[in-house]
């Protein structure tokens, strides 16, 4: 199977029973021709550094990216060494992906909310450390550090990706990251607008906008999957997003804020403890279905494999450089990926490297 560097997937999507499921997923994904595997982080059995190492030794060709970890949960030297180790382990296939995380969770852990200034400062520290520089007396938004240094840094470029959502994040991604990963359930209008915002920011910073790779994170749930699973991974996932940062998603997509207010005021939603996509039963999700408009779930690949492929290709038409098939394992995506590979235009994506940030 030819490697399709324009396609990626998330390993251990959702709430896996065991982290070892990753091994089979990565082998299947590579055999199917995926170009990249993204490692999301939840602080349970999905700690990103450990999983990234496992992906690195299980795969031979695919790019590997954290999608994402937070810069403030580890000391800068620890994160820099993690990325440098992964760069060496994978022969240059690794991309360090960062995100803001959930502000409420940061606060609960005694951490400051992530700011744009902190991230930009942190990116600068990573670049300097990987270049072999010893940093004395740093005092900036990312923190105060008397001494930062990595032994054996070789000045090789390690790509970095940023999970972008709002205007400040999109601008930040364009001006100082190698790749930007968009959020799930962006409408076509939103996707086209935010891709343009990233590229414009890169150009304003004196960078080549074509050198910043923008990934669509596209919910992909074909009709070959059981209905209860599709319900969990589409409706349940959307409900969880609305629980955590609904205002941002609704505002970004220019949706009706009154719908979000009614959703959160519903007695079941207001009294539900935990993430809906992980804990709600099928019967409970059927209740949630009445609270979320169908058009809010429409920005996704659904239907037959051919219909899913048509929607996936539409993301490239909107300006995206890559598409992460989100919400399902490689095996669950197999009929769709096989159809995509069968009808893939020759030569169109030959310029893309396996590293998702290169």
C-alpha beads as a LAMMPS data file, in Angstrom:
LAMMPS data file: protein, C-alpha beads

358 atoms
357 bonds

1 atom types
1 bond types

-500.0 500.0 xlo xhi
-500.0 500.0 ylo yhi
-500.0 500.0 zlo zhi

Masses

1 110.0

Atoms # bond

1 1 1 0.000 0.000 0.000
2 1 1 1.344 3.428 -0.941
3 1 1 1.848 5.778 1.991
4 1 1 -0.697 8.599 1.995
5 1 1 1.018 11.394 3.890
6 1 1 -2.062 13.599 3.639
7 1 1 -4.024 11.274 5.948
8 1 1 -3.663 10.750 9.688
9 1 1 -5.528 9.124 12.553
10 1 1 -5.630 9.352 16.344
11 1 1 -4.503 6.252 18.155
12 1 1 -6.539 5.117 21.194
13 1 1 -9.523 7.258 20.184
14 1 1 -11.941 7.806 23.063
15 1 1 -11.525 5.766 26.244
16 1 1 -9.578 2.549 25.497
17 1 1 -9.580 -0.372 27.903
18 1 1 -5.823 -0.798 27.570
19 1 1 -2.962 1.299 26.241
20 1 1 -1.680 -1.843 24.464
21 1 1 -4.451 -1.440 21.901
22 1 1 -2.105 1.124 20.380
23 1 1 0.253 -1.564 19.084
24 1 1 -2.312 -3.205 16.791
25 1 1 -3.720 0.173 15.730
26 1 1 -0.331 1.500 14.657
27 1 1 0.506 -1.670 12.741
28 1 1 -2.883 -1.609 11.032
29 1 1 -2.606 2.089 10.242
30 1 1 0.804 1.673 8.643
31 1 1 -0.342 -1.332 6.635
32 1 1 -3.364 0.651 5.391
33 1 1 -1.181 3.515 4.166
34 1 1 -1.799 6.254 6.719
35 1 1 0.901 8.915 6.664
36 1 1 0.714 10.004 10.313
37 1 1 -0.507 8.907 13.713
38 1 1 -1.483 11.481 16.337
39 1 1 -1.243 10.788 20.059
40 1 1 -3.825 12.614 22.171
41 1 1 -3.225 12.950 25.895
42 1 1 -5.482 12.254 28.835
43 1 1 -3.858 11.954 32.211
44 1 1 -4.764 8.334 32.850
45 1 1 -3.501 5.518 30.595
46 1 1 -2.958 7.992 27.736
47 1 1 0.169 9.847 28.895
48 1 1 1.632 11.213 25.677
49 1 1 5.378 10.670 26.132
50 1 1 4.996 6.973 26.906
51 1 1 2.567 6.408 24.052
52 1 1 4.746 8.335 21.600
53 1 1 7.684 6.071 22.376
54 1 1 5.533 3.013 21.788
55 1 1 4.356 4.408 18.436
56 1 1 7.941 5.223 17.513
57 1 1 9.168 1.666 17.884
58 1 1 6.024 0.020 16.484
59 1 1 5.968 2.072 13.279
60 1 1 8.588 2.234 10.548
61 1 1 7.292 4.877 8.122
62 1 1 4.466 6.933 9.620
63 1 1 4.961 10.358 11.123
64 1 1 4.234 10.648 14.851
65 1 1 2.811 13.703 16.624
66 1 1 1.503 14.499 20.065
67 1 1 -1.964 15.856 19.467
68 1 1 -1.623 17.387 21.960
69 1 1 0.252 17.785 25.186
70 1 1 0.477 20.970 27.275
71 1 1 3.681 22.926 27.706
72 1 1 3.161 23.615 31.423
73 1 1 2.710 20.041 32.713
74 1 1 6.422 19.232 32.324
75 1 1 9.611 21.195 32.892
76 1 1 10.848 22.722 29.593
77 1 1 14.020 20.630 29.613
78 1 1 11.961 17.458 30.106
79 1 1 9.734 18.311 27.139
80 1 1 12.719 19.305 24.996
81 1 1 14.509 16.054 25.841
82 1 1 11.360 14.037 25.138
83 1 1 11.072 15.587 21.668
84 1 1 14.783 15.176 20.955
85 1 1 14.618 11.530 22.018
86 1 1 11.600 10.927 19.789
87 1 1 13.331 12.697 16.901
88 1 1 16.258 10.287 17.252
89 1 1 14.108 7.211 17.882
90 1 1 11.995 7.770 14.753
91 1 1 14.691 9.021 12.415
92 1 1 13.105 12.456 12.189
93 1 1 9.448 11.400 11.986
94 1 1 8.374 13.121 15.230
95 1 1 6.436 16.367 15.627
96 1 1 5.852 17.939 19.051
97 1 1 2.202 19.009 19.141
98 1 1 1.040 21.449 21.821
99 1 1 -2.359 22.751 22.880
100 1 1 -3.924 25.044 25.461
101 1 1 -5.785 22.284 27.297
102 1 1 -8.804 22.926 29.491
103 1 1 -8.444 26.005 31.704
104 1 1 -10.612 24.597 34.503
105 1 1 -8.465 21.464 34.708
106 1 1 -5.265 23.517 34.797
107 1 1 -6.684 25.548 37.657
108 1 1 -7.706 22.394 39.528
109 1 1 -4.131 21.091 39.195
110 1 1 -2.717 24.347 40.531
111 1 1 -1.404 25.422 37.115
112 1 1 -1.887 28.789 35.466
113 1 1 -4.175 28.900 32.417
114 1 1 -2.193 28.670 29.180
115 1 1 -1.734 32.011 27.412
116 1 1 -0.595 32.832 23.897
117 1 1 2.453 34.655 25.272
118 1 1 3.487 31.617 27.328
119 1 1 3.296 29.292 24.335
120 1 1 5.206 31.634 22.042
121 1 1 7.930 32.015 24.651
122 1 1 8.026 28.245 25.175
123 1 1 8.399 27.579 21.445
124 1 1 11.377 29.912 21.428
125 1 1 12.948 28.000 24.319
126 1 1 12.512 24.686 22.510
127 1 1 14.122 26.010 19.336
128 1 1 17.092 27.394 21.258
129 1 1 17.598 24.226 23.291
130 1 1 17.431 21.955 20.235
131 1 1 19.967 24.247 18.553
132 1 1 22.390 23.417 21.341
133 1 1 22.179 26.715 23.214
134 1 1 22.577 26.906 26.982
135 1 1 20.089 29.437 28.323
136 1 1 21.028 31.445 31.399
137 1 1 18.577 33.440 33.509
138 1 1 15.497 33.158 31.353
139 1 1 12.600 35.209 32.723
140 1 1 9.623 35.298 30.399
141 1 1 5.957 34.377 30.051
142 1 1 6.792 30.646 30.032
143 1 1 8.542 30.941 33.402
144 1 1 11.760 31.865 35.152
145 1 1 14.638 29.411 34.819
146 1 1 18.204 30.019 36.054
147 1 1 19.681 27.495 33.629
148 1 1 18.352 25.421 30.719
149 1 1 20.492 23.138 28.571
150 1 1 20.426 19.859 26.670
151 1 1 23.540 17.771 26.290
152 1 1 24.110 16.484 22.796
153 1 1 21.647 18.744 20.972
154 1 1 22.493 18.622 17.260
155 1 1 20.686 21.711 15.929
156 1 1 18.389 19.566 13.766
157 1 1 14.955 21.018 13.149
158 1 1 12.232 19.259 15.161
159 1 1 8.802 20.258 13.803
160 1 1 6.164 21.614 16.172
161 1 1 2.376 21.650 15.748
162 1 1 -0.280 23.728 17.474
163 1 1 -3.910 22.797 18.145
164 1 1 -5.667 26.019 17.125
165 1 1 -9.212 27.193 17.755
166 1 1 -9.793 30.890 18.405
167 1 1 -8.313 33.892 16.530
168 1 1 -5.283 34.292 18.817
169 1 1 -4.405 30.609 18.527
170 1 1 -4.777 30.624 14.744
171 1 1 -2.490 33.655 14.458
172 1 1 0.049 32.070 16.803
173 1 1 0.081 28.883 14.741
174 1 1 0.758 30.786 11.558
175 1 1 3.622 32.860 12.884
176 1 1 5.687 30.342 14.847
177 1 1 4.586 26.704 14.345
178 1 1 5.309 24.256 11.538
179 1 1 1.789 22.839 11.508
180 1 1 -1.670 23.716 12.798
181 1 1 -4.370 21.191 13.703
182 1 1 -7.937 22.499 13.584
183 1 1 -10.814 21.415 15.820
184 1 1 -13.477 18.868 15.007
185 1 1 -16.939 19.912 13.756
186 1 1 -15.845 23.080 11.995
187 1 1 -18.310 24.049 9.276
188 1 1 -17.052 24.461 5.716
189 1 1 -17.251 28.240 6.044
190 1 1 -15.302 28.138 9.308
191 1 1 -12.661 25.777 7.917
192 1 1 -12.013 27.930 4.874
193 1 1 -11.864 31.067 7.034
194 1 1 -9.491 29.682 9.668
195 1 1 -7.131 28.108 7.120
196 1 1 -6.873 31.530 5.474
197 1 1 -6.220 33.110 8.887
198 1 1 -3.307 30.745 9.582
199 1 1 -1.737 31.310 6.171
200 1 1 -2.210 35.082 6.444
201 1 1 -0.536 35.143 9.853
202 1 1 2.425 33.198 8.476
203 1 1 2.798 35.640 5.605
204 1 1 2.580 38.653 7.934
205 1 1 5.381 37.111 10.012
206 1 1 7.593 36.885 6.931
207 1 1 7.162 33.142 6.566
208 1 1 6.155 31.068 3.559
209 1 1 2.444 30.337 4.178
210 1 1 2.729 27.111 2.204
211 1 1 5.324 25.892 4.709
212 1 1 2.742 25.879 7.523
213 1 1 0.811 22.641 7.199
214 1 1 -2.857 22.881 8.226
215 1 1 -4.619 19.681 9.283
216 1 1 -8.366 19.248 9.373
217 1 1 -9.534 17.119 12.291
218 1 1 -12.546 15.538 10.610
219 1 1 -15.003 13.229 12.371
220 1 1 -15.191 10.116 10.178
221 1 1 -17.887 7.599 11.070
222 1 1 -19.154 5.505 8.198
223 1 1 -22.489 3.700 8.124
224 1 1 -20.684 0.351 8.350
225 1 1 -20.195 1.021 12.085
226 1 1 -22.913 0.006 14.591
227 1 1 -25.447 2.763 15.198
228 1 1 -24.798 2.953 18.944
229 1 1 -21.083 3.456 18.311
230 1 1 -21.750 6.187 15.747
231 1 1 -24.070 7.863 18.227
232 1 1 -21.386 7.855 20.907
233 1 1 -18.623 9.111 18.631
234 1 1 -20.660 11.851 16.948
235 1 1 -23.443 13.078 19.202
236 1 1 -21.649 12.079 22.406
237 1 1 -18.427 13.781 21.310
238 1 1 -20.241 16.979 20.325
239 1 1 -22.077 17.032 23.673
240 1 1 -18.763 16.679 25.506
241 1 1 -17.307 19.613 23.579
242 1 1 -20.376 21.687 24.457
243 1 1 -19.931 20.750 28.110
244 1 1 -16.328 21.931 28.223
245 1 1 -15.944 24.877 25.848
246 1 1 -19.237 25.226 24.049
247 1 1 -19.108 29.005 23.815
248 1 1 -15.904 28.917 21.789
249 1 1 -17.158 26.262 19.365
250 1 1 -20.532 27.974 18.890
251 1 1 -18.961 31.403 18.440
252 1 1 -16.337 30.104 15.992
253 1 1 -18.980 28.451 13.822
254 1 1 -21.388 31.412 14.078
255 1 1 -24.055 29.145 15.549
256 1 1 -26.946 30.205 17.784
257 1 1 -25.784 30.701 21.373
258 1 1 -29.368 30.232 22.593
259 1 1 -29.183 26.574 21.518
260 1 1 -26.127 26.079 23.733
261 1 1 -27.915 27.746 26.650
262 1 1 -30.921 25.417 26.262
263 1 1 -28.576 22.429 26.021
264 1 1 -26.827 23.296 29.275
265 1 1 -30.086 24.140 31.046
266 1 1 -31.541 20.691 30.318
267 1 1 -31.859 18.838 33.675
268 1 1 -30.059 15.762 32.378
269 1 1 -27.102 17.780 31.060
270 1 1 -26.956 20.026 34.121
271 1 1 -26.887 17.025 36.435
272 1 1 -24.521 14.827 34.417
273 1 1 -21.110 14.289 35.987
274 1 1 -18.222 13.488 33.629
275 1 1 -17.729 13.353 29.889
276 1 1 -20.902 12.425 28.026
277 1 1 -19.075 10.597 25.222
278 1 1 -17.434 8.271 27.749
279 1 1 -20.199 7.694 30.277
280 1 1 -23.643 8.201 28.718
281 1 1 -25.740 5.192 27.727
282 1 1 -27.343 4.831 24.303
283 1 1 -30.718 5.733 25.824
284 1 1 -29.241 8.869 27.391
285 1 1 -27.610 9.839 24.097
286 1 1 -30.982 9.535 22.390
287 1 1 -32.238 12.150 24.843
288 1 1 -29.229 14.363 24.035
289 1 1 -30.059 14.057 20.320
290 1 1 -33.134 16.226 20.836
291 1 1 -30.955 19.033 22.238
292 1 1 -28.392 19.368 19.420
293 1 1 -29.359 20.495 15.896
294 1 1 -28.522 18.065 13.108
295 1 1 -26.629 20.779 11.235
296 1 1 -24.170 21.022 14.130
297 1 1 -23.197 17.384 13.493
298 1 1 -23.101 17.753 9.714
299 1 1 -19.390 18.741 9.392
300 1 1 -18.290 15.099 9.332
301 1 1 -17.763 12.165 6.989
302 1 1 -20.729 9.806 7.177
303 1 1 -22.622 7.393 4.959
304 1 1 -21.093 4.894 2.551
305 1 1 -17.325 4.717 1.989
306 1 1 -17.725 6.665 -1.258
307 1 1 -19.772 9.360 0.496
308 1 1 -17.195 9.605 3.295
309 1 1 -14.354 9.939 0.789
310 1 1 -16.202 12.730 -1.008
311 1 1 -16.505 14.652 2.276
312 1 1 -12.836 14.022 3.133
313 1 1 -11.720 15.340 -0.257
314 1 1 -13.856 18.411 0.389
315 1 1 -11.519 19.368 3.243
316 1 1 -8.645 19.723 0.771
317 1 1 -10.845 21.902 -1.424
318 1 1 -11.290 24.223 1.578
319 1 1 -7.523 24.713 1.832
320 1 1 -6.409 22.023 4.296
321 1 1 -3.089 20.287 3.634
322 1 1 -3.976 17.114 5.528
323 1 1 -6.982 15.376 7.076
324 1 1 -7.009 13.469 10.362
325 1 1 -9.794 10.883 10.254
326 1 1 -11.033 11.498 13.775
327 1 1 -12.993 9.365 16.201
328 1 1 -12.352 5.833 14.949
329 1 1 -9.573 3.256 14.929
330 1 1 -7.781 2.256 11.706
331 1 1 -9.708 -1.004 11.569
332 1 1 -12.998 0.906 11.866
333 1 1 -11.833 3.224 9.089
334 1 1 -10.652 0.469 6.742
335 1 1 -13.516 0.521 4.163
336 1 1 -13.214 4.306 3.875
337 1 1 -9.426 4.326 3.583
338 1 1 -9.524 1.512 0.999
339 1 1 -11.982 3.556 -1.092
340 1 1 -9.889 6.687 -0.688
341 1 1 -6.726 4.845 -1.793
342 1 1 -8.525 3.327 -4.774
343 1 1 -9.610 6.734 -6.068
344 1 1 -6.648 8.822 -4.867
345 1 1 -5.279 11.156 -7.543
346 1 1 -1.713 10.277 -8.456
347 1 1 0.986 12.784 -7.626
348 1 1 -1.190 15.351 -5.847
349 1 1 0.358 14.869 -2.412
350 1 1 3.863 13.758 -3.341
351 1 1 5.311 16.944 -1.857
352 1 1 4.208 15.997 1.685
353 1 1 6.627 14.391 4.130
354 1 1 5.581 11.676 6.557
355 1 1 6.333 13.979 9.506
356 1 1 3.019 15.821 10.023
357 1 1 4.854 19.067 10.727
358 1 1 7.253 18.888 7.774

Bonds

1 1 1 2
2 1 2 3
3 1 3 4
4 1 4 5
5 1 5 6
6 1 6 7
7 1 7 8
8 1 8 9
9 1 9 10
10 1 10 11
11 1 11 12
12 1 12 13
13 1 13 14
14 1 14 15
15 1 15 16
16 1 16 17
17 1 17 18
18 1 18 19
19 1 19 20
20 1 20 21
21 1 21 22
22 1 22 23
23 1 23 24
24 1 24 25
25 1 25 26
26 1 26 27
27 1 27 28
28 1 28 29
29 1 29 30
30 1 30 31
31 1 31 32
32 1 32 33
33 1 33 34
34 1 34 35
35 1 35 36
36 1 36 37
37 1 37 38
38 1 38 39
39 1 39 40
40 1 40 41
41 1 41 42
42 1 42 43
43 1 43 44
44 1 44 45
45 1 45 46
46 1 46 47
47 1 47 48
48 1 48 49
49 1 49 50
50 1 50 51
51 1 51 52
52 1 52 53
53 1 53 54
54 1 54 55
55 1 55 56
56 1 56 57
57 1 57 58
58 1 58 59
59 1 59 60
60 1 60 61
61 1 61 62
62 1 62 63
63 1 63 64
64 1 64 65
65 1 65 66
66 1 66 67
67 1 67 68
68 1 68 69
69 1 69 70
70 1 70 71
71 1 71 72
72 1 72 73
73 1 73 74
74 1 74 75
75 1 75 76
76 1 76 77
77 1 77 78
78 1 78 79
79 1 79 80
80 1 80 81
81 1 81 82
82 1 82 83
83 1 83 84
84 1 84 85
85 1 85 86
86 1 86 87
87 1 87 88
88 1 88 89
89 1 89 90
90 1 90 91
91 1 91 92
92 1 92 93
93 1 93 94
94 1 94 95
95 1 95 96
96 1 96 97
97 1 97 98
98 1 98 99
99 1 99 100
100 1 100 101
101 1 101 102
102 1 102 103
103 1 103 104
104 1 104 105
105 1 105 106
106 1 106 107
107 1 107 108
108 1 108 109
109 1 109 110
110 1 110 111
111 1 111 112
112 1 112 113
113 1 113 114
114 1 114 115
115 1 115 116
116 1 116 117
117 1 117 118
118 1 118 119
119 1 119 120
120 1 120 121
121 1 121 122
122 1 122 123
123 1 123 124
124 1 124 125
125 1 125 126
126 1 126 127
127 1 127 128
128 1 128 129
129 1 129 130
130 1 130 131
131 1 131 132
132 1 132 133
133 1 133 134
134 1 134 135
135 1 135 136
136 1 136 137
137 1 137 138
138 1 138 139
139 1 139 140
140 1 140 141
141 1 141 142
142 1 142 143
143 1 143 144
144 1 144 145
145 1 145 146
146 1 146 147
147 1 147 148
148 1 148 149
149 1 149 150
150 1 150 151
151 1 151 152
152 1 152 153
153 1 153 154
154 1 154 155
155 1 155 156
156 1 156 157
157 1 157 158
158 1 158 159
159 1 159 160
160 1 160 161
161 1 161 162
162 1 162 163
163 1 163 164
164 1 164 165
165 1 165 166
166 1 166 167
167 1 167 168
168 1 168 169
169 1 169 170
170 1 170 171
171 1 171 172
172 1 172 173
173 1 173 174
174 1 174 175
175 1 175 176
176 1 176 177
177 1 177 178
178 1 178 179
179 1 179 180
180 1 180 181
181 1 181 182
182 1 182 183
183 1 183 184
184 1 184 185
185 1 185 186
186 1 186 187
187 1 187 188
188 1 188 189
189 1 189 190
190 1 190 191
191 1 191 192
192 1 192 193
193 1 193 194
194 1 194 195
195 1 195 196
196 1 196 197
197 1 197 198
198 1 198 199
199 1 199 200
200 1 200 201
201 1 201 202
202 1 202 203
203 1 203 204
204 1 204 205
205 1 205 206
206 1 206 207
207 1 207 208
208 1 208 209
209 1 209 210
210 1 210 211
211 1 211 212
212 1 212 213
213 1 213 214
214 1 214 215
215 1 215 216
216 1 216 217
217 1 217 218
218 1 218 219
219 1 219 220
220 1 220 221
221 1 221 222
222 1 222 223
223 1 223 224
224 1 224 225
225 1 225 226
226 1 226 227
227 1 227 228
228 1 228 229
229 1 229 230
230 1 230 231
231 1 231 232
232 1 232 233
233 1 233 234
234 1 234 235
235 1 235 236
236 1 236 237
237 1 237 238
238 1 238 239
239 1 239 240
240 1 240 241
241 1 241 242
242 1 242 243
243 1 243 244
244 1 244 245
245 1 245 246
246 1 246 247
247 1 247 248
248 1 248 249
249 1 249 250
250 1 250 251
251 1 251 252
252 1 252 253
253 1 253 254
254 1 254 255
255 1 255 256
256 1 256 257
257 1 257 258
258 1 258 259
259 1 259 260
260 1 260 261
261 1 261 262
262 1 262 263
263 1 263 264
264 1 264 265
265 1 265 266
266 1 266 267
267 1 267 268
268 1 268 269
269 1 269 270
270 1 270 271
271 1 271 272
272 1 272 273
273 1 273 274
274 1 274 275
275 1 275 276
276 1 276 277
277 1 277 278
278 1 278 279
279 1 279 280
280 1 280 281
281 1 281 282
282 1 282 283
283 1 283 284
284 1 284 285
285 1 285 286
286 1 286 287
287 1 287 288
288 1 288 289
289 1 289 290
290 1 290 291
291 1 291 292
292 1 292 293
293 1 293 294
294 1 294 295
295 1 295 296
296 1 296 297
297 1 297 298
298 1 298 299
299 1 299 300
300 1 300 301
301 1 301 302
302 1 302 303
303 1 303 304
304 1 304 305
305 1 305 306
306 1 306 307
307 1 307 308
308 1 308 309
309 1 309 310
310 1 310 311
311 1 311 312
312 1 312 313
313 1 313 314
314 1 314 315
315 1 315 316
316 1 316 317
317 1 317 318
318 1 318 319
319 1 319 320
320 1 320 321
321 1 321 322
322 1 322 323
323 1 323 324
324 1 324 325
325 1 325 326
326 1 326 327
327 1 327 328
328 1 328 329
329 1 329 330
330 1 330 331
331 1 331 332
332 1 332 333
333 1 333 334
334 1 334 335
335 1 335 336
336 1 336 337
337 1 337 338
338 1 338 339
339 1 339 340
340 1 340 341
341 1 341 342
342 1 342 343
343 1 343 344
344 1 344 345
345 1 345 346
346 1 346 347
347 1 347 348
348 1 348 349
349 1 349 350
350 1 350 351
351 1 351 352
352 1 352 353
353 1 353 354
354 1 354 355
355 1 355 356
356 1 356 357
357 1 357 358
